Amino acid sequence: MNHDASPPAPSRRTRRTVLLGLAALGTASALFLVRRPLLMSAPRCLAGRWHGCLDTFNGVVLVTLAALPPAVLVAWALARRRRAAGVASAWRTSLAEVGMVHGTLPFLWMTMMPGAGAGTVPGRLSLVPLRDLVTMGPLGIAGNLLVFASLGFFAPVRFGAVASVPRILALGAGCSVLVETAQYVLRLDRVSSVDDVLVNAAGAVLAALASRRWWRTPAAAPAERPGPAPAPVG
């Protein structure tokens, strides 16, 4: 009997179970840490009140968490429909579509929330790179990294056309420029900063790198079909 033989490598199912368990544990820990701010918005959100729910960060986070089970149900329904139609990678495609929407819309909503002087103060610009990073603070930088993180994570999984780092960088930066422009044009009493664009784009790229093993690759061009054989002579 060979006692020096190394143990077999864990199966893919075991690794997946461990990763899901760690993700669930991390989610539960995060919810435990922010439970008090979320519960402060719960009564107004449950009562359907705009003020105090959808116009606050805590309320938007609470609604996003409450919408997670329906989002999973939508992904399941899409995947089931695609599998019945014989579509390959039905689950991956469906999860990517739902993940992009569910993970991006709440952050867009928060970035477009008007300030106290919305509509009365002129738009403000900050076009000097790296000047606003100091005033953002760790929490502000983390929030800006997450704005388009879901888009960066799921877009190359769903669309092979953007499955490259430069294209994800361009996608994240372009979407961020649109948001900053809208904040300025609508006079939302927010600062339209180039640093927001830089951090948003960086968050999209970092999230894309985390999903690189699942990126969709462009379909290979089909090989030429041989022509019909010539008829025998004679």
C-alpha positions in Angstrom: 0.0 0.0 0.0 1.5 3.4 -1.0 1.1 5.8 1.9 3.0 8.5 0.0 0.3 8.9 -2.7 -1.2 12.4 -2.8 -5.0 12.6 -2.1 -7.2 13.0 -5.1 -8.0 16.6 -6.2 -11.4 17.8 -5.1 -14.2 17.4 -7.7 -15.7 20.3 -9.5 -18.9 19.9 -7.6 -17.1 20.1 -4.3 -15.3 23.3 -5.3 -18.6 24.8 -6.5 -20.2 23.9 -3.2 -17.4 25.5 -1.2 -17.5 28.6 -3.3 -21.3 28.9 -2.9 -21.0 28.4 0.8 -18.4 31.1 1.1 -20.5 33.5 -1.0 -23.5 32.8 1.2 -21.5 33.3 4.3 -20.0 36.6 3.0 -23.5 37.8 2.0 -24.9 36.9 5.4 -22.0 38.7 7.2 -22.5 41.9 5.1 -26.3 41.9 5.8 -25.6 41.5 9.5 -23.3 44.5 9.4 -25.8 46.8 7.6 -29.0 45.4 9.2 -29.7 48.5 11.2 -29.6 51.1 8.4 -31.7 48.7 6.2 -34.3 48.2 8.9 -34.6 52.0 9.3 -35.9 52.2 5.7 -38.0 49.0 5.9 -41.2 50.6 7.3 -41.4 53.3 4.6 -40.5 50.9 1.8 -43.1 48.4 2.9 -45.7 51.2 3.1 -44.9 52.2 -0.5 -43.6 55.7 0.4 -41.3 57.4 -2.0 -39.7 59.7 0.6 -37.5 57.8 2.9 -37.3 54.7 0.7 -36.4 55.1 -2.9 -34.7 58.5 -2.4 -32.2 57.1 0.1 -29.2 54.8 -0.3 -30.5 52.4 2.4 -33.9 52.2 0.8 -32.5 51.3 -2.6 -30.2 48.6 -1.1 -33.2 47.2 0.7 -35.4 47.1 -2.4 -32.5 45.5 -4.4 -32.1 42.7 -1.8 -35.9 42.2 -1.8 -35.9 41.9 -5.6 -33.2 39.3 -5.6 -35.5 36.2 -5.4 -37.7 37.5 -8.2 -34.6 38.1 -10.3 -33.4 34.5 -9.7 -36.9 33.3 -10.7 -36.7 35.3 -14.0 -33.3 33.9 -14.7 -34.6 30.4 -14.1 -37.6 31.0 -16.4 -35.3 32.3 -19.2 -32.9 29.4 -18.8 -35.8 26.9 -18.9 -37.2 28.4 -22.0 -33.8 28.4 -23.7 -33.1 24.8 -22.8 -36.4 23.8 -24.2 -35.4 25.5 -27.4 -32.1 23.7 -27.5 -30.0 26.8 -26.8 -26.5 26.1 -25.6 -25.3 27.6 -22.3 -28.9 28.5 -21.4 -28.1 29.1 -17.7 -25.0 31.1 -18.3 -26.7 33.4 -20.8 -29.8 33.9 -18.6 -27.9 34.6 -15.4 -25.7 37.1 -17.3 -28.7 39.0 -18.6 -30.5 39.2 -15.3 -27.2 39.9 -13.4 -26.4 42.9 -15.6 -29.8 44.5 -15.0 -30.2 43.7 -11.4 -26.7 44.6 -10.4 -26.5 47.9 -12.4 -29.9 49.6 -12.2 -29.7 50.2 -8.4 -26.4 51.9 -8.6 -27.5 54.0 -11.6 -30.6 55.0 -9.5 -28.3 56.1 -6.6 -26.0 58.1 -8.8 -29.0 60.0 -10.3 -30.5 60.9 -7.0 -30.9 64.7 -6.8 -29.2 66.7 -4.1 -30.8 69.4 -1.9 -30.2 72.1 -4.5 -31.3 70.2 -7.6 -32.7 72.4 -10.2 -31.5 75.6 -8.6 -27.7 75.4 -8.6 -25.8 75.1 -11.8 -24.0 72.0 -12.8 -20.5 71.5 -11.4 -17.5 70.0 -13.2 -14.3 68.6 -11.9 -12.0 67.8 -14.9 -8.6 67.5 -13.1 -7.7 63.8 -12.8 -7.1 62.3 -9.4 -8.0 65.5 -7.5 -11.3 64.1 -6.1 -9.9 60.7 -5.0 -8.8 62.2 -1.7 -12.2 63.6 -1.0 -14.1 60.4 -2.0 -12.7 58.4 0.9 -12.6 54.6 1.0 -16.4 54.3 1.0 -16.9 56.6 -1.9 -14.1 54.8 -3.9 -15.7 51.4 -3.1 -19.1 52.6 -4.2 -17.8 54.0 -7.5 -16.0 50.7 -8.2 -19.3 48.9 -7.8 -21.4 51.1 -10.1 -20.6 49.2 -13.3 -19.1 46.1 -11.7 -22.0 43.9 -12.6 -21.9 45.2 -16.2 -18.2 44.5 -16.4 -18.7 41.0 -14.9 -21.6 39.8 -16.9 -21.3 41.7 -20.3 -18.4 39.6 -21.6 -20.1 36.4 -20.4 -23.2 37.3 -22.4 -21.7 39.1 -25.4 -18.6 37.9 -27.2 -18.3 41.3 -28.9 -17.1 42.9 -25.7 -15.1 40.0 -24.4 -11.8 41.9 -24.1 -10.2 44.2 -21.5 -10.0 47.2 -23.8 -13.6 46.9 -24.8 -14.8 46.5 -21.2 -12.8 49.5 -20.3 -14.4 51.5 -23.1 -17.8 50.3 -22.2 -17.4 51.2 -18.5 -15.9 54.6 -19.3 -18.6 55.3 -21.9 -21.5 54.5 -19.6 -19.9 56.5 -16.8 -19.5 59.5 -19.1 -23.2 59.3 -20.0 -24.1 59.3 -16.3 -21.8 62.2 -15.4 -23.2 64.2 -18.4 -26.8 63.5 -17.3 -26.0 64.7 -13.8 -24.6 67.9 -15.2 -27.3 68.6 -17.8 -30.2 67.8 -15.4 -28.6 70.0 -12.6 -28.9 67.3 -9.9 -26.7 69.2 -7.5 -23.9 66.7 -8.0 -20.3 67.1 -9.1 -19.6 65.6 -12.5 -16.0 64.4 -12.0 -13.5 62.8 -14.3 -12.4 60.7 -11.3 -15.8 59.1 -11.1 -15.3 58.0 -14.7 -11.9 56.6 -14.0 -13.0 54.7 -10.9 -16.2 53.4 -12.6 -14.2 52.1 -15.6 -11.6 50.5 -13.3 -14.4 48.7 -11.4 -15.9 47.4 -14.6 -12.5 46.0 -15.7 -11.7 44.4 -12.3 -15.1 42.7 -12.3 -14.6 41.5 -15.9 -11.2 40.0 -15.0 -13.0 38.1 -12.2 -15.3 36.5 -14.7 -12.7 35.8 -17.4 -13.0 32.1 -17.3 -16.7 32.3 -18.4 -16.3 34.8 -21.2 -18.1 34.1 -24.4 -15.8 33.5 -27.3 -16.7 34.4 -30.8 -18.1 31.5 -32.7 -15.7 29.8 -35.0 -16.4 30.4 -38.7 -18.0 27.3 -40.2 -15.8 25.3 -42.5 -16.6 25.3 -46.1 -18.8 22.5 -47.2 -17.4 20.4 -50.0 -19.2 20.8 -53.3 -21.0 18.0 -55.0 -18.8 15.4 -56.6 -18.6 15.7 -60.4 -20.7 13.2 -62.4 -18.8 10.3 -63.9 -17.9 10.7 -67.5 -18.7 8.0 -70.0 
